[in-house]
Amino acid sequence: MSEALQDPSMHRFVEMETQRQRFQQLIHNLTDKCWDICMGNPGQKLDSRTENCMVNCVERFIDTTNYVVNRLDPSSQSGSTTSSSDLSE
C-alpha cells in the first residue's frame, strides 16, 4: 500500500479526488445556503422574487467558483481560461 502512495501519479490522483470531494461538499453547502436564503414558504410555484433570488445566488456561485478555479489552477494561467461571460450564453 505504501508503494502506491509513493507513486507520483497515484499521489496526484488522490489529491485530485480529494479536491473533487471538497468541491462537491462546497456545492452542497452553497445549495443549502441559496435554498435557505431564497425560499420562504415553498408552494406549488416559485414567485418572481424567489426565482430572481435563486438565479442571483447561483450566478454569484458560478462567478465565485470560476474565480477560485482560475486562481488555483496553474494551467488556467497559460491562457486557457473560460470567462463567466462564456458560461452565461
C-alpha positions, 0 to 999 in steps of 0.5 A: 500500500505504501508503494502506491502512495509513493507513486507520483501519479497515484499521489496526484490522483488522490489529491485530485479526488480529494479536491473533487470531494471538497468541491462537491461538499462546497456545492452542497453547502452553497445549495443549502445556503441559496435554498435557505436564503431564497425560499420562504414558504415553498408552494406549488410555484416559485414567485418572481422574487424567489426565482430572481433570488435563486438565479442571483445566488447561483450566478454569484456561485458560478462567478465565485467558483470560476474565480477560485478555479482560475486562481488555483489552477496553474494551467488556467494561467497559460491562457486557457481560461473560460470567462463567466461571460462564456458560461452565461450564453 
